[in-house]
Amino acid sequence: MYKRIPAEYQEAIDEGRILIVSVRNNCRHSNDSAETRNWNVARFADEIFMSPFDRNSLLSTMYYTYTHYSKTPITIL
């Protein structure tokens, strides 16, 4: 992660279009903490963009849930 926010992101941050979620002093996420983080961040999003994922992954469960039970737009890049 960045120690300083790159200038090209600053405008989007100032306008409230980007939210950066970060935990200090945490070396590496466990699978459980990463899944919890992903669901919490998605819960607050107006729109969700996901990188491609394996159909057996935890992201597949999130994608299915949001496409079937939520009005939040979700896009796989």
C-alpha positions in Angstrom: 0.0 0.0 0.0 1.0 3.6 -0.4 2.8 5.6 2.4 1.5 8.7 0.7 -1.6 9.0 -1.5 -0.6 9.6 -5.2 -1.6 13.0 -6.5 -3.8 11.5 -9.3 -6.1 10.0 -6.6 -6.4 13.1 -4.5 -9.2 14.8 -6.5 -11.4 11.7 -6.4 -10.8 11.4 -2.6 -11.6 15.1 -2.1 -14.9 14.6 -4.1 -15.8 11.5 -2.0 -15.5 9.2 -5.0 -12.8 7.0 -3.5 -12.7 5.5 -0.1 -9.4 4.0 1.1 -9.7 1.4 3.8 -6.5 0.6 5.6 -5.4 -1.0 8.9 -2.2 0.1 10.5 0.3 -2.4 12.0 -1.3 -5.3 10.3 1.2 -7.4 8.3 -1.1 -9.6 6.3 -4.8 -10.2 6.2 -6.1 -13.7 7.0 -8.8 -15.1 4.7 -11.4 -14.3 7.3 -10.4 -10.7 7.9 -10.1 -10.1 4.1 -13.6 -11.5 3.5 -15.0 -9.4 6.4 -13.3 -6.3 4.9 -14.6 -7.0 1.4 -18.2 -7.4 2.7 -18.0 -4.2 4.8 -16.6 -2.1 2.0 -19.2 -3.4 -0.4 -22.0 -2.6 2.0 -21.1 1.1 1.8 -20.5 1.2 -2.0 -22.8 2.9 -4.5 -21.2 0.7 -7.2 -18.9 -2.3 -7.0 -16.1 -3.2 -9.4 -14.4 -6.6 -9.1 -11.4 -8.1 -10.7 -12.0 -11.5 -12.4 -12.2 -14.4 -9.9 -12.5 -18.1 -9.8 -16.1 -19.3 -9.6 -15.2 -21.3 -6.4 -13.7 -18.2 -4.7 -15.2 -16.2 -1.8 -15.6 -13.3 -4.3 -17.9 -15.5 -6.3 -20.3 -15.7 -3.3 -20.2 -12.0 -3.0 -20.9 -11.5 -6.7 -23.9 -13.9 -6.6 -25.3 -12.3 -3.5 -25.1 -8.8 -4.9 -26.4 -9.7 -8.4 -29.4 -11.6 -6.9 -30.3 -9.7 -3.7 -29.0 -6.2 -4.0 -29.7 -3.1 -6.1 -26.1 -2.1 -5.9 -24.6 -2.3 -9.4 -21.7 -4.8 -9.6 -19.3 -5.1 -12.5 -16.5 -7.6 -13.2 -13.6 -5.8 -14.9 
